[in-house]
Amino acid sequence: MKKALLFFLFTISPAFADDQNVYDFFRQLPNSDSAIVDEQTTALIKRHMANLLYPVDMSSLARPETDAKFREQVMTLQQQMGEPATGTLTLDEFGRLAEAARDMDDRSVGTGIIKKTVVKDRDFASATGTGGTDDSANPLAPPINISRIVCQRLSSTCELNIAAFNPEDAHLYFYIPWHYTITTWEPARVTATNEMPCATSSMTLDIQTQSVTISSIPHSDFPSCAKQGPTTWRLLDDGFSVSWKLHQEKVNKAHALVYEAKRNLVPPSIDAPSK
């Protein structure tokens, strides 16, 4: 079988999802041998189901239409998904199965021991931590990030640097620094602004409350800018709990598709440990 097809089988994403029979989908790939494709598809489905503790028989690679036991197990899986129990997976159901099989063993990705700090010393101020916002549709960066702000009074600038990991696409991002112009420099407070094409962004470092907020007000009068409301980004007191919650949601979503008779062997993810 072509290596390209094998790679595609292993990297298929739910983004390709539709109601098409998964076997028919892979059979349509160029230069594919239908019999071998069917065996590889069955093997991959059974591997994923085995990771969810389904007692699949790996010695048989027949399609579910000709393997009554396999078909019954697929129907059970579909019932757990809340889908019609047809006995043959659609491409969407296959994507959900693959995602659950992977996420059952998900490892939490966090920002280590990075804690929020906000300090000011004469003509220098800085802040470090994990940034977050209540507006998930318009985040400044993915929720797993390390953000650092450095303000220098002499240059009248604050620079925001962010390194972020996006769990949706498993990429590490280093954003181009954002530069803010300092507007006030007080003993316990620094403010700065950044005029962007579609919004005015205002930053506040409050030394007394150990807080950093960045509020963005969109330029709604510009037709070329997306229509969105104001957003507020802040340094979080505990960035670890954010990354742990993402991990917990993935594991518990996968846990719902574990073979019900064996579900007690893989307990759901617990709440974040106290720090």
Steps between C-alpha positions, in 0.01 A plus 500: 500500500618851429674675792302815425174319569635357825602849609156634410329224698699591809452875471133523398327783685133550591520806275437259208180376666184418307247216489700296251582138579861503621592198288354660187692819570840330518421285197467819292858607563723487191687178418340307786447125512150456643572173683814635670329832581216312669743300714697809598183691584372212716838471672502871579140497629574199721820656634305808603220292651753287689642815657147562627503145645268343242575124480568505126654204321816623329548166322210587268518800268167448324252780451215509753252388233671158498603484868194480724691552826687804368176645363333459838790679671482787250127529566568520874755776437253691283236477774749650747558781250125561483497409129288251304632147553567402138802279568727696263671823599456822310803720446377731776463211746843370403647843575333506842629150573855592401487815712373312806760225461774764493362716778457212744876523550521878477779661699442840648706776338555792732725792574699331775577708804436835332305711749355845458740777599457876462794717609615860463838646583566867422491533120434134432186286536428144397239226527509127426233229506232322302261726314134423454163648406135419556440550127609168350408619150753785508794396716827689480671159498411134565428425867830317555754779485780685672463876471754764596465877507798734531446875544777761487423855598794648308379358168131553592417149382362173632573186302277191523654166399303175491606139446192279469409137438177437314351163604267507199779469245794400726714794388727725703466866408734793565303813427649819360539738796224753560623850578302738720564868556510596868236757593544518879783400736390511862662350814265200502352508149609506137264543205569477128309484172538338161305635203434203274320509165174364641519580872649716771677286757562634852741332744507553877762367741383541859786433742288521813245240391759296303281509191533559127208562267482580130167634377429527128227721359428424131470771237142420408483789255754330272309271257813297427530390866321195631194572711586402856453643846762626745727240657707490817818292535675460833782316670343211689567420863535131413586405143547134596128448565419621147721243329383228740135575419571458128667166572214393727236583239680297233546194723144504631356542151699194392397313815135517385588268208684236705345153481234522768570161660863604561452869573585450868858417395562852369361758745432851370752778549496656845494869581827691489724423799533782748823695475 
